[in-house]
Amino acid sequence: MKINTVSVIGAGTMGSGIATVSLIGDYKVNLIDIKEEFVQKAKAKIGKNLLKSVEKEVITDERRVETLNNLTISTDFTTVFGSELIIEAVSEDFEIKKKLFAQLNENANSSAIIASNTSALKISGLAGLYNKPGNVIGMHFFNPPAVMKLVELIKTENTNQEIFNTAKDFVLSLGKEPVEVKESPGFIVNRALIPMINEAAILYGEGVSSAEDIDKAMMFGANHPIGPLALADMIGVDVCSSIMETLQKELGSDKYAPAPIFRKLAEAGKLGKKTGAGFYEY
């Protein structure tokens, strides 16, 4: 199978980022969401991202114009039919994804690869919602997709090997580094990383130290390029909490219980960089 057109469903931070790297990879991209304002905002963001790529000499200005012409934005889910690859990047909510997969059953081409950018939900659980479960894989990009090289590719016991190989070739064509992951809660990175962030949040919540000093300790004591609480703000406080809840449920251990401070911040509307405040002010 040759991929020419990619449909990205969900025009948020991850969706617009995945759309950007797909466009730079010379693919035609359909970016789809439920509201016109969402896709228009994402189109403007993609335009800015492409300008940055010109400034960094990743692409020429002429290529930027050509690339932007390969982007189609829509609120019509029937537009996924012409796509060989469909990447869902909607909210980490199983019920929302369940409704989406019902629409894919009606509108996707029967040979299309269905890839989920979920951070922690079971790929087999999502595949069970689709009429061709062998076509469903996990394709977990990291934030921001334009910068982060890693993509976790998750296969279930039912994933078609040809589908998986085509997805891997697609990721390689974007200049990314794919790693193959057997289905497991949190995959590789989030299984190891988010509990560390959670523990740092617990330290902060207990008043052991300030956010700045906790981050400084991990940067200079563990040689991390960014502190765990600053990283939590980048990922999203709500996303970190959601992943911990999923790990707790799937692995059946209270050691994965979300830090109480996550809930306090969320209730105050402080979800990190995307809201202008989290553990830090932006």
Helices and strands as residue ranges (DSSP letters): E 5-9, H 13-24, E 28-32, H 36-55, H 61-69, E 71-74, G 77-82, E 85-88, H 94-107, E 113-116, H 123-127, G 133-135, E 136-141, E 150-155, H 161-173, E 177-182, H 189-205, H 211-221, H 228-235, H 237-251, G 254-256, H 260-267, G 273-275
